[in-house]
């Protein structure tokens, strides 16, 4: 099920850092300025090589960023976290 905060979905130009839970329970972190389109791409196997073989995916976390640079910086911070620490920020 796809759930996104309305303010983020309405502001399609805003940069968003997101985490997906894949079918094998792994987590994928990415950024986009069009969350709905990006999640749709992932769901159809077109989003990334990583998620393509782990469908279906579920959006489990999203965080708005001021710009692409901030989103990229935050994405890298999240990717460096352990699985357990990622689970904590998703709560």
C-alpha positions as CSV (number, residue, x, y, z in Angstrom):
1,X,0.0,0.0,0.0
2,X,1.3,3.4,-1.0
3,X,0.9,6.1,1.7
4,X,2.5,9.5,1.4
5,X,1.9,12.6,3.5
6,X,-0.4,14.9,1.5
7,X,1.9,17.9,1.8
8,X,4.8,16.1,0.2
9,X,2.6,14.5,-2.5
10,X,1.1,17.9,-3.4
11,X,4.4,19.7,-3.6
12,X,6.0,17.6,-6.4
13,X,9.0,19.8,-6.7
14,X,10.1,19.2,-3.1
15,X,13.0,16.9,-2.7
16,X,12.3,13.8,-0.6
17,X,14.4,11.2,1.0
18,X,12.5,7.9,1.2
19,X,13.0,4.3,2.4
20,X,11.3,1.3,0.8
21,X,10.9,-2.1,2.4
22,X,11.4,-4.7,-0.3
23,X,9.7,-8.1,-0.4
24,X,12.8,-9.8,1.1
25,X,12.6,-7.3,4.1
26,X,15.7,-5.4,3.0
27,X,15.5,-1.6,2.9
28,X,16.2,0.7,-0.1
29,X,17.0,4.4,0.4
30,X,16.7,7.0,-2.3
31,X,15.8,10.6,-3.2
32,X,13.4,12.2,-5.7
33,X,11.5,15.3,-6.4
34,X,8.4,13.4,-7.5
35,X,7.7,10.7,-4.9
36,X,4.5,9.4,-6.5
37,X,6.2,8.9,-9.9
38,X,9.3,7.3,-8.3
39,X,7.3,4.8,-6.2
40,X,5.3,3.9,-9.3
41,X,8.6,3.3,-11.2
42,X,9.9,1.1,-8.4
43,X,6.6,-0.8,-8.3
44,X,6.8,-1.6,-12.0
45,X,10.5,-2.7,-11.8
46,X,11.8,0.4,-13.5
47,X,13.0,2.3,-10.4
48,X,16.4,0.7,-9.6
49,X,18.3,-2.4,-10.3
50,X,18.2,-3.2,-6.6
51,X,14.4,-3.1,-6.1
52,X,13.7,-4.7,-9.5
53,X,14.3,-8.2,-8.2
54,X,12.8,-7.6,-4.8
55,X,9.2,-6.6,-5.7
56,X,6.8,-5.7,-4.3
57,X,8.1,-2.7,-2.4
58,X,6.4,-0.6,0.3
59,X,7.1,3.0,1.2
60,X,7.9,3.0,4.9
61,X,9.6,6.4,5.4
62,X,9.8,9.8,3.8
63,X,11.5,13.0,4.8
64,X,11.3,16.3,3.0
65,X,14.6,18.2,2.2
66,X,15.2,21.8,1.3
67,X,17.0,21.0,-2.0
68,X,18.7,18.2,-3.9
69,X,22.1,18.7,-2.1
70,X,20.5,18.3,1.3
71,X,18.5,15.3,0.2
72,X,21.6,13.6,-1.1
73,X,23.5,14.3,2.1
74,X,20.7,12.9,4.2
75,X,20.4,9.8,1.9
76,X,24.1,9.0,2.5
77,X,23.6,9.5,6.2
78,X,20.7,7.0,6.2
79,X,22.5,4.5,4.0
80,X,25.4,4.5,6.5
81,X,23.1,3.5,9.4
82,X,22.7,0.0,10.5
83,X,19.4,-1.8,9.8
84,X,18.4,-1.4,13.4
85,X,19.0,2.3,13.3
86,X,17.0,2.7,10.1
87,X,14.2,0.9,11.8
88,X,14.3,3.4,14.7
89,X,14.0,6.5,12.4
90,X,11.1,4.8,10.6
91,X,9.1,4.7,13.9
